[in-house]
Structures are given as structure tokens and as C-alpha cells.
Amino acid sequence: MADSATLPPEANVQIKRARASKVEVKTINLALQGGGAHGAFAWGVLDRLLEDERIGFEGLSATSAGAMNAVTLAYGMTLGGREGAKKALMQFWRRVAHAGMVSPLQANWFEKVTHNHSLENSPAFVMFDLISRLYSPYQFNPMNYNPLRQVLEQSVDFEKLQKDSALKLFLSATNVRTGKVKVFGNDEINADAVLASACLPFMFQAVTIKGEDYWDGGYMGNPAIFPLIYKCESRDIVVVHINPIERMETPTTARDILNRINEISFNSSLMREMRAIAFVTKMIDDGTIEDGKMKRMLIHAIEGQDFMRELGVSSKMNADWEFLTHLRDVGRVRAEQWLEDNFSAINQHTSVDLGAMYL
């Protein structure tokens, strides 16, 4: 047989395609949490998963920074497949960093030299933290300026995404009037929907869509799991955790207490849905419900709680490129480890202890 190096280019392409066609592709759904700049951790996870051609993607349920990762990935994949998605995510986070360069919220020189990613010693952050506790965004930001709108509109052609998305998208926001979760599907997703999903009420004015006002989806779905159950064929859901579920020490400062309250509330809806999934799974296993009558979901998780717990709450607002790429690199490592440990579980069984992690 001729060596591939001696074959014409078109023959090599055919060989590569034949080999690729033999790869078993396992399709998953992704559930992406929010967490400000910490969403760059999920960027790293997605970047690594996109490199593994054994993994296919069907649906993305996401909130806040997770919603931004989701629409960027879907748009990039729609335009250029896996490489297009990787490129789109890189460009999006570069634009976030560029926008952050003109923000007054900057780490001081000492924090940069020591690679401390917190902003707690930044005079601008201390001032903003104080102002946001005394005044609403309707008062300190009456023009409702949000730099992320421009970043999103530069990164995603939402009209094309609505028409041709390669993936199913489900973005969660919280209806201010009803207190219920609103899930925006593919035909509803635009910049407003993404910003609604990421609208922290102490920082931004509520986003109005068709007469309804919305805040961050984390309050009611971070992210919502039920759309992936009802509207996707794949039974496998990989949750990419950003917000730590557990903390070893009780917070004692006002800022840390508020952060822990937010972590607990932003994880609560996910934990409720996981309890329901665990309950149904047990009923199927016990024979109380006939297998096939209800959908058995297979749950997986990629997380870095040990790493995330060490990051201060103010670092969620740190858009420094060095910090974002550090988070990305950690995410890639955790995704690599997850693939090594759990790829065989996809399509077969749940790879996390639901009781230990969520119940």
C-alpha cells in the first residue's frame, strides 16, 4: 500500500474522511451556568470539548455569562463548524477584554504584579460597590449604558442565528413581574434576550422585551434543565458549574456574605431540578415507573469548585485578558480530565453522585 505522504492531496482528504466516519460520536446537551468573568472557565471547557470529534452537541441551556458563551458557540458552529465555534469564542472573550480596558474597574499595579485577580483594592471598585448599595442603576446609570451589548452585536449576527442555528438554544431570564423563569428559544434569541439573561438588578436596568421586564436568569434557572429534557433527543446533560455549591467557611464580611447568598440562590433552581431527576431515576430503578414511560436522564458535571472558591467575588468583574485566559486554561484542563474519566459513561449512565452533589 502506498504511503499517505506519496498520495495526491485529494486522496489524503478521502482517507481522513473515511477514518473520521468510523469515530463513534456521542451526542450531549450542555447546561452552562453564569458568573460574570468567571464564565471564561466555561469557555475553556467548551474549547476543549469542541476539539474532541467523538462529542456531538444538540442543545444548550444557559444563563447570564453562560448565555453569552452559548450564543457565541452556536453562531460560530453555524458559520464554520467546530473550528468556527472555537474562533468565535476566542473573538468574543477578546472583545470582552478590550471593553474592560476602558472600564474604571481595574486591578491596581500591585495586584497585577502579584497576579491577584481581585479588584477589592481598586478605588473604582470600592466606590462602585458603595454606590450600587445606595443607588439603583436607574439612578447611577440613567442612560442605561451596557458595554456588553456592543460586544454581543459585534460577535453574533442574531438574525442569522435565529434562522440557521446549528444547535438548539434555551436561554433563561427571570420575569420581574411574575417571578417565573422565561426560556427564550432559537426564534426569540437576540441581543436583548441575552442581556436579559445576564441582567443583574443591582448593576443594570431591567431589560424590556414585548412589554415584560426581565432580570438575570440565575434567580430561577441557572441554568434551566427542563428544556433539555423535553425538547432534546439526547439523554445526556453535561452541567458546566461556575458557582461553587459548597464553601468550607462561613463568610464574615458584608461582601462575602452577599456573594454567598447569591451563590446559594443561583444554585437553588438547579438543585431542585436535580432532585426531581434523582427521584424519577430512583422510581425507574425500583420499577415503580416502567422504564420508557418516563425519560431516564444521564447527568454529568464539569466543575472546578476547589479553584472557584479561591476567587474573590470582585474577580467576576475583572475582564483583564491575562485573568480570562487563565480561567480558560483551567477550564480546558478540567474538561480534559472529565473526558479521560467519563467519556465511556456518555449514553450509558450518570457519572456524578446526584445525592452527594445536589441533594
Disulfide bonds with the S-S distance in Angstrom:
none
